[in-house]
Amino acid sequence: MKNFIKIEIINKQQGFTFLHNVNHGENGSTSHVDRELFSIIVLLKGELDYIIEGKRIHLLPSDILLVGNDELHRSVFKEGHECEYILLMVNLDFFVKHNCTELSEMFFNRALGTNNIIPSDKVLSSGLLEIVNRLDKYAKENNPNHVVISSVIIELLYNLDKQVMKLEKTNHKQQKIKKIIEYINDNLTNHISLEDIAN
């Protein structure tokens, strides 16, 4: 059985491509880098893996995956298993056209292969899935209004950015704690002051 596209909207003027697709366990992509765009993948049903910078990420329903314009990546579909997902590709110039360049920071300021996934619990509790569903609803209209769709994309980017900032803060704290524990373990026989640990 071949893949079928439920809906696809390409708007070069607004700077986005929206795809709502169902895959029947066929054809992953080859490893590539999208220099001119960022990708946002929302898994709706089934299972899907992405390999980003050599790291395999297993997506479950309602997970959101972010792929930057410099990240080597490819999709891997599970053979014989149906998977439904939304792929939103945002061109680099989208942020300039819509006067929201600060929202591109979540893609530009991440280390490659880090903080790519927003897990389903965060997606659901933050209202991100509701925004995605609204975007999908507007895209399915007979004559979709691309300006309205662009506005919802900006809302989605704004809320994604907040979640990525939280992920980065959490990871930064975990790295500090890890370094402190390593320092203590390396100096178990020495006198350790709070000042030493702080340094």
Buried (B, 14 or more C-beta within 10 A) or exposed (E): EEEEEEBEBEBEEBBBBBBBBBBBBEEBEEEEEBEEBBBBBBBBEBBBBBBBBEEEBEBEBBBBBBBBBBBBBEBBBBEEEBBBBBBBBBBBEBBEBBEBEEBBEBBEEBEEBEBBBBBBEBBEEBEBBEBBEBBBEBBEEEEBEBEBBBBBBBBBBEBBBEBBBBBBEEEEEEEEEEEEEEEEEEEEEEEEEEEEEEE
